[in-house]
Amino acid sequence: MRIRFAAALWTLLPASFLASPAMAEIGPASELAIVSATAKASFSSNSVSRPSRSESVQIIPESEAQPLESGQANDGLKSNADWPLRDSDEMAEQLRAALDALGVAPDLMDQATESFLIGVQRDDMEPLNAWVDAASAQFDVLSEMMRRLNGDLLTTARGMDPNGPDYAIVESMPNELRAALRTWIGRELVRARYYDEALPIFAEVDPMVCPDPATLLFYRGACYHAQLKIKDSLSDLRRLLQRKDQIPARYARTAEMMVADIKPLKKDSLDEISRLMSDVTRRLDLGRADEATKDREQEVIDKLTKLIDKIEEEQQKQQQQQQQQSASGNGGQSDGQASPMDDSRIAGANGQGDADRKKIDDQNGWGNLPPAERQESLQQISRDLPTHYREAIEAYFRKLATQK
């Protein structure tokens, strides 16, 4: 059974999780090789861990046996995650359970599970897509809903609101089918940046019931992240990272970046204001000039005003402290010397403003230099100038010497 599971993991992981439209959207295609190598290493380690026939196996009496320490336990057999990561066989069993609850005949259930496995293994479909397609082929109500979703995703998704026409239909479905449908719709809404509509769709989906819990936690966490719901986003993304080494590489890497991005976000900070502005831009790009967009714009204005008032208040406090320090410094001087004048004060000294007039011309020797120094100064002045400027300067000094 262990070899069968490892072989299935090696065969199905690249096809089921990485060859998808989300790869181009979220992560590079080179991650396929990374996950494949990880799966191959896991398979190799499992296969070589079994002792060969030529090796001697030491039997330890039960009375002398000691429990393994935590570091010696097989990490592949235990996990601290509180949600299951299902392979294709387990997803197929969930599909059979959902169809059985709907009263589908056994031969049709076999046909649906076979269609699902072929879609994942041979056609490289995303597991969630293959699961929903196989279920809709045997359930006319779901097939009709999927047809409408593919035609108008937003309108059909809104119909699943508690007051919408499709809410009762969805809630009457088996748990596995309802969870898969809501996860599929929520994922498509997130990809289209319809975060407001996506949250009510899969906010209450339980990962323990969903056939593809990794996709649920990733896209729901991304939706919370885009809506700046810090606690909810960290909750889903951290749960997803409980199985960081088992989920698709693009999920793990993007989730780690989102956690590092939103964790230090502070309320009423410039970073938060910038994100709110980006959200307003997104809404306007989607053609939404509704009340929700206006409320978000007003929120940006209020936070900016609050931030500006805070900065001005801090500047006023700093100026008051400087003035108090300056006043206390002036009062402590007893030697009769005045302190330097503040830039913001007008000097109060009076005077006529008269100065002794000096006759300065070329006859009193002002500015005259010895010939050697004058020549050196001339070279320094004209060194970086164009040729015609240098010639004009030399001509000026020759004329001046001639006049003398």
C-alpha positions as semicolon CSV with decimal commas, in nm:
position;residue;x (nm);y (nm);z (nm)
1;M;0,000;0,000;0,000
2;R;0,288;0,237;0,079
3;I;0,451;0,174;-0,259
4;R;0,116;0,219;-0,433
5;F;0,057;0,551;-0,259
6;A;0,409;0,679;-0,333
7;A;0,376;0,582;-0,699
8;A;0,040;0,756;-0,721
9;L;0,191;1,067;-0,564
10;W;0,478;1,067;-0,812
11;T;0,238;1,023;-1,104
12;L;-0,040;1,259;-1,003
13;L;0,117;1,559;-0,830
14;P;0,251;1,738;-1,139
15;A;-0,067;1,672;-1,335
16;S;-0,319;1,746;-1,067
17;F;-0,176;2,051;-0,902
18;L;0,072;2,225;-1,131
19;A;-0,059;2,197;-1,489
20;S;-0,338;2,447;-1,437
21;P;-0,440;2,799;-1,545
22;A;-0,354;2,923;-1,198
23;M;0,011;2,836;-1,259
24;A;0,051;3,117;-1,509
25;E;-0,136;3,348;-1,278
26;I;0,032;3,271;-0,946
27;G;0,362;3,092;-0,999
28;P;0,619;2,998;-1,264
29;A;0,597;2,671;-1,453
30;S;0,945;2,578;-1,331
31;E;0,789;2,480;-0,999
32;L;0,678;2,158;-1,169
33;A;1,033;2,028;-1,158
34;I;1,070;2,125;-0,792
35;V;0,759;1,939;-0,681
36;S;0,841;1,643;-0,904
37;A;1,188;1,616;-0,752
38;T;1,041;1,635;-0,402
39;A;0,792;1,359;-0,480
40;K;1,060;1,147;-0,640
41;A;1,288;1,185;-0,338
42;S;1,001;1,087;-0,111
43;F;0,933;0,778;-0,319
44;S;1,299;0,685;-0,323
45;S;1,333;0,721;0,052
46;N;1,029;0,501;0,109
47;S;1,154;0,236;-0,128
48;V;1,503;0,209;0,020
49;S;1,394;0,216;0,382
50;R;1,292;-0,153;0,365
51;P;1,578;-0,388;0,462
52;S;1,704;-0,630;0,197
53;R;1,691;-1,006;0,237
54;S;2,066;-1,020;0,287
55;E;2,054;-0,783;0,584
56;S;2,002;-0,926;0,930
57;V;1,712;-0,787;1,129
58;Q;1,760;-0,768;1,505
59;I;1,453;-0,860;1,705
60;I;1,423;-0,662;2,030
61;P;1,229;-0,831;2,309
62;E;0,913;-0,648;2,407
63;S;1,038;-0,604;2,763
64;E;1,347;-0,418;2,637
65;A;1,174;-0,205;2,374
66;Q;1,196;0,173;2,423
67;P;0,964;0,434;2,269
68;L;1,105;0,637;1,983
69;E;1,201;0,995;2,052
70;S;1,023;1,269;1,866
71;G;1,315;1,326;1,634
72;Q;1,331;0,956;1,543
73;A;0,970;0,918;1,441
74;N;0,879;0,888;1,078
75;D;0,776;1,238;0,976
76;G;0,583;1,103;0,678
77;L;0,339;0,919;0,905
78;K;0,241;1,213;1,123
79;S;0,150;1,577;1,078
80;N;0,047;1,865;1,297
81;A;-0,201;1,983;1,035
82;D;-0,565;2,002;1,138
83;W;-0,698;1,946;0,785
84;P;-0,659;1,650;0,544
85;L;-0,469;1,656;0,217
86;R;-0,653;1,411;-0,009
87;D;-0,509;1,222;-0,301
88;S;-0,708;1,133;-0,613
89;D;-0,835;0,805;-0,469
90;E;-0,975;0,977;-0,161
91;M;-1,135;1,247;-0,375
92;A;-1,292;0,972;-0,588
93;E;-1,438;0,814;-0,275
94;Q;-1,588;1,148;-0,177
95;L;-1,739;1,177;-0,523
96;R;-1,902;0,835;-0,488
97;A;-2,039;0,929;-0,145
98;A;-2,194;1,249;-0,279
99;L;-2,353;1,073;-0,579
100;D;-2,475;0,793;-0,358
101;A;-2,651;1,049;-0,136
102;L;-2,823;1,179;-0,450
103;G;-2,947;0,828;-0,539
104;V;-2,726;0,777;-0,845
105;A;-2,705;0,417;-0,969
106;P;-2,384;0,226;-0,886
107;D;-2,282;0,186;-1,251
108;L;-2,315;0,563;-1,303
109;M;-2,109;0,625;-0,988
110;D;-1,838;0,401;-1,133
111;Q;-1,855;0,596;-1,455
112;A;-1,824;0,929;-1,268
113;T;-1,524;0,819;-1,060
114;E;-1,352;0,679;-1,368
115;S;-1,413;1,007;-1,551
116;F;-1,263;1,198;-1,259
117;L;-0,950;0,984;-1,243
118;I;-0,898;1,004;-1,620
119;G;-0,936;1,381;-1,609
120;V;-0,673;1,412;-1,338
121;Q;-0,425;1,149;-1,452
122;R;-0,447;1,162;-1,832
123;D;-0,592;1,501;-1,921
124;D;-0,397;1,699;-1,658
125;M;-0,709;1,870;-1,527
126;E;-0,713;2,048;-1,194
127;P;-0,858;1,806;-0,937
128;L;-1,136;2,044;-0,837
129;N;-1,240;2,100;-1,199
130;A;-1,238;1,728;-1,274
131;W;-1,438;1,654;-0,958
132;V;-1,711;1,909;-1,032
133;D;-1,731;1,808;-1,400
134;A;-1,770;1,441;-1,314
135;A;-2,041;1,520;-1,058
136;S;-2,233;1,752;-1,293
137;A;-2,240;1,480;-1,560
138;Q;-2,453;1,268;-1,324
139;F;-2,657;1,544;-1,158
140;D;-2,876;1,755;-1,387
141;V;-2,932;2,034;-1,132
142;L;-2,558;2,085;-1,091
143;S;-2,507;2,061;-1,467
144;E;-2,757;2,343;-1,527
145;M;-2,596;2,559;-1,259
146;M;-2,249;2,503;-1,404
147;R;-2,379;2,602;-1,747
148;R;-2,509;2,930;-1,607
149;L;-2,189;2,988;-1,411
150;N;-1,977;2,948;-1,722
151;G;-2,205;3,193;-1,904
152;D;-2,236;3,460;-1,633
153;L;-2,029;3,388;-1,326
154;L;-2,109;3,705;-1,134
155;T;-2,487;3,694;-1,175
156;T;-2,512;3,324;-1,090
157;A;-2,285;3,368;-0,788
158;R;-2,506;3,646;-0,658
159;G;-2,800;3,409;-0,694
160;M;-2,645;3,192;-0,422
161;D;-2,692;3,468;-0,167
162;P;-2,925;3,366;0,121
163;N;-3,195;3,575;-0,046
164;G;-3,112;3,448;-0,396
165;P;-3,300;3,189;-0,602
166;D;-3,020;2,929;-0,597
167;Y;-2,944;2,932;-0,225
168;A;-3,195;2,662;-0,132
169;I;-3,081;2,443;-0,421
170;V;-2,716;2,459;-0,317
171;E;-2,793;2,402;0,050
172;S;-2,992;2,089;-0,035
173;M;-2,690;1,925;-0,198
174;P;-2,473;1,670;-0,013
175;N;-2,200;1,826;0,200
176;E;-1,912;1,720;-0,026
177;L;-2,085;1,847;-0,339
178;R;-2,188;2,176;-0,179
179;A;-1,833;2,237;-0,050
180;A;-1,678;2,157;-0,388
181;L;-1,921;2,384;-0,575
182;R;-1,871;2,676;-0,340
183;T;-1,492;2,635;-0,354
184;W;-1,497;2,626;-0,734
185;I;-1,714;2,940;-0,760
186;G;-1,513;3,125;-0,494
187;R;-1,187;3,044;-0,670
188;E;-1,316;3,175;-1,004
189;L;-1,442;3,494;-0,839
190;V;-1,105;3,554;-0,673
191;R;-0,926;3,505;-1,005
192;A;-1,157;3,767;-1,155
193;R;-1,092;4,002;-0,854
194;Y;-1,455;3,986;-0,739
195;Y;-1,351;3,963;-0,374
196;D;-1,673;4,105;-0,230
197;E;-1,881;3,833;-0,396
198;A;-1,629;3,556;-0,326
199;L;-1,625;3,586;0,053
200;P;-1,992;3,496;0,114
201;I;-1,962;3,203;-0,128
202;F;-1,691;3,004;0,047
203;A;-1,650;3,178;0,382
204;E;-1,815;2,894;0,575
205;V;-1,682;2,598;0,374
206;D;-1,520;2,342;0,603
207;P;-1,178;2,211;0,486
208;M;-1,258;1,881;0,657
209;V;-1,545;1,827;0,409
210;C;-1,413;1,997;0,095
211;P;-1,267;1,754;-0,161
212;D;-0,982;2,000;-0,235
213;P;-0,906;2,177;0,096
214;A;-0,571;2,319;-0,021
215;T;-0,741;2,518;-0,297
216;L;-1,006;2,636;-0,051
217;L;-0,755;2,761;0,207
218;F;-0,530;2,924;-0,052
219;Y;-0,793;3,121;-0,244
220;R;-0,996;3,210;0,062
221;G;-0,679;3,333;0,234
222;A;-0,592;3,535;-0,077
223;C;-0,940;3,686;-0,076
224;Y;-0,911;3,786;0,290
225;H;-0,565;3,928;0,214
226;A;-0,699;4,147;-0,067
227;Q;-0,979;4,271;0,161
228;L;-0,725;4,355;0,439
229;K;-0,892;4,112;0,680
230;I;-0,566;4,039;0,860
231;K;-0,677;3,783;1,120
232;D;-0,887;3,578;0,878
233;S;-0,616;3,585;0,613
234;L;-0,343;3,474;0,854
235;S;-0,569;3,200;0,988
236;D;-0,629;3,038;0,648
237;L;-0,278;3,088;0,513
238;R;-0,111;2,951;0,825
239;R;-0,338;2,648;0,819
240;L;-0,242;2,596;0,456
241;L;0,128;2,616;0,544
242;Q;0,085;2,340;0,802
243;R;0,138;2,114;0,501
244;K;0,392;2,334;0,326
245;D;0,597;2,041;0,203
246;Q;0,295;1,857;0,063
247;I;0,088;2,125;-0,110
248;P;0,178;2,260;-0,457
249;A;0,491;2,476;-0,450
250;R;0,311;2,778;-0,595
251;Y;0,058;2,766;-0,310
252;A;0,330;2,744;-0,044
253;R;0,549;3,020;-0,183
254;T;0,267;3,263;-0,250
255;A;0,111;3,195;0,091
256;E;0,442;3,266;0,265
257;M;0,473;3,596;0,078
258;M;0,116;3,695;0,167
259;V;0,174;3,617;0,534
260;A;0,495;3,822;0,539
261;D;0,316;4,103;0,357
262;I;0,004;4,142;0,570
263;K;0,134;4,047;0,914
264;P;0,311;4,382;0,989
265;L;0,024;4,593;0,850
266;K;-0,079;4,863;1,100
267;K;-0,418;5,027;1,125
268;D;-0,435;5,387;0,993
269;S;-0,081;5,360;0,855
270;L;0,026;5,499;0,519
271;D;0,065;5,139;0,400
272;E;-0,298;5,065;0,482
273;I;-0,412;5,384;0,308
274;S;-0,216;5,285;-0,002
275;R;-0,385;4,944;-0,009
276;L;-0,727;5,102;0,031
277;M;-0,650;5,327;-0,265
278;S;-0,555;5,020;-0,467
279;D;-0,885;4,861;-0,373
280;V;-1,072;5,171;-0,493
281;T;-0,879;5,148;-0,821
282;R;-0,980;4,782;-0,854
283;R;-1,345;4,864;-0,798
284;L;-1,336;5,141;-1,057
285;D;-1,160;4,911;-1,305
286;L;-1,451;4,669;-1,263
287;G;-1,694;4,953;-1,338
288;R;-1,822;4,989;-0,983
289;A;-1,906;5,342;-0,878
290;D;-2,156;5,222;-0,618
291;E;-2,204;5,310;-0,253
292;A;-1,945;5,057;-0,140
293;T;-1,683;5,227;-0,357
294;K;-1,784;5,570;-0,228
295;D;-1,760;5,445;0,129
296;R;-1,411;5,313;0,062
297;E;-1,310;5,647;-0,093
298;Q;-1,444;5,831;0,212
299;E;-1,250;5,592;0,434
300;V;-0,931;5,683;0,248
301;I;-1,004;6,055;0,292
302;D;-1,077;6,014;0,663
303;K;-0,760;5,817;0,725
304;L;-0,549;6,066;0,528
305;T;-0,698;6,355;0,726
306;K;-0,631;6,175;1,051
307;L;-0,273;6,102;0,947
308;I;-0,210;6,464;0,841
309;D;-0,355;6,597;1,168
310;K;-0,131;6,363;1,362
311;I;0,179;6,478;1,174
312;E;0,090;6,846;1,223
313;E;0,031;6,788;1,593
314;E;0,372;6,625;1,629
315;Q;0,538;6,914;1,446
316;Q;0,369;7,168;1,675
317;K;0,490;6,978;1,981
318;Q;0,844;6,978;1,846
319;Q;0,833;7,354;1,781
320;Q;0,700;7,420;2,131
321;Q;0,977;7,209;2,282
322;Q;1,240;7,400;2,080
323;Q;1,099;7,735;2,190
324;Q;1,094;7,626;2,554
325;Q;1,454;7,508;2,532
326;S;1,555;7,836;2,366
327;A;1,376;8,041;2,634
328;S;1,531;7,844;2,918
329;G;1,875;7,885;2,758
330;N;1,838;8,265;2,737
331;G;1,727;8,295;3,099
332;G;2,027;8,106;3,227
333;Q;2,289;8,350;3,080
334;S;2,428;8,598;3,338
335;D;2,745;8,723;3,165
336;G;2,558;8,978;2,959
337;Q;2,614;8,809;2,624
338;A;2,311;8,771;2,401
339;S;2,204;8,443;2,247
340;P;2,195;8,395;1,868
341;M;1,894;8,545;1,691
342;D;1,611;8,305;1,602
343;D;1,530;8,280;1,234
344;S;1,162;8,354;1,294
345;R;1,222;8,685;1,480
346;I;1,284;9,033;1,337
347;A;1,595;9,209;1,468
348;G;1,519;9,518;1,675
349;A;1,856;9,704;1,642
350;N;1,852;10,055;1,493
351;G;2,117;10,233;1,286
352;Q;2,171;10,487;1,005
353;G;2,310;10,233;0,765
354;D;2,597;10,464;0,661
355;A;2,936;10,329;0,557
356;D;3,265;10,488;0,465
357;R;3,284;10,535;0,092
358;K;3,607;10,418;-0,070
359;K;3,732;10,528;-0,403
360;I;3,804;10,213;-0,592
361;D;3,939;10,235;-0,947
362;D;4,227;10,108;-1,151
363;Q;4,449;10,402;-1,045
364;N;4,481;10,318;-0,676
365;G;4,626;9,979;-0,738
366;W;4,319;9,778;-0,634
367;G;4,318;9,437;-0,791
368;N;4,663;9,473;-0,946
369;L;4,883;9,166;-0,941
370;P;5,241;9,101;-1,036
371;P;5,276;8,989;-1,398
372;A;5,355;8,624;-1,311
373;E;5,058;8,591;-1,075
374;R;4,830;8,771;-1,320
375;Q;4,928;8,528;-1,596
376;E;4,865;8,231;-1,367
377;S;4,523;8,369;-1,267
378;L;4,438;8,426;-1,631
379;Q;4,518;8,064;-1,709
380;Q;4,308;7,943;-1,418
381;I;4,011;8,157;-1,525
382;S;4,018;8,049;-1,888
383;R;4,129;7,689;-1,839
384;D;3,779;7,527;-1,859
385;L;3,631;7,775;-2,107
386;P;3,591;7,735;-2,483
387;T;3,864;7,878;-2,706
388;H;3,672;8,190;-2,816
389;Y;3,600;8,283;-2,453
390;R;3,967;8,247;-2,362
391;E;4,068;8,466;-2,653
392;A;3,816;8,732;-2,550
393;I;3,951;8,739;-2,192
394;E;4,310;8,772;-2,312
395;A;4,209;9,052;-2,546
396;Y;4,037;9,232;-2,259
397;F;4,347;9,221;-2,040
398;R;4,570;9,332;-2,329
399;K;4,343;9,629;-2,389
400;L;4,346;9,712;-2,018
401;A;4,727;9,703;-2,013
402;T;4,740;9,927;-2,323
403;Q;4,512;10,187;-2,158
404;K;4,741;10,203;-1,858
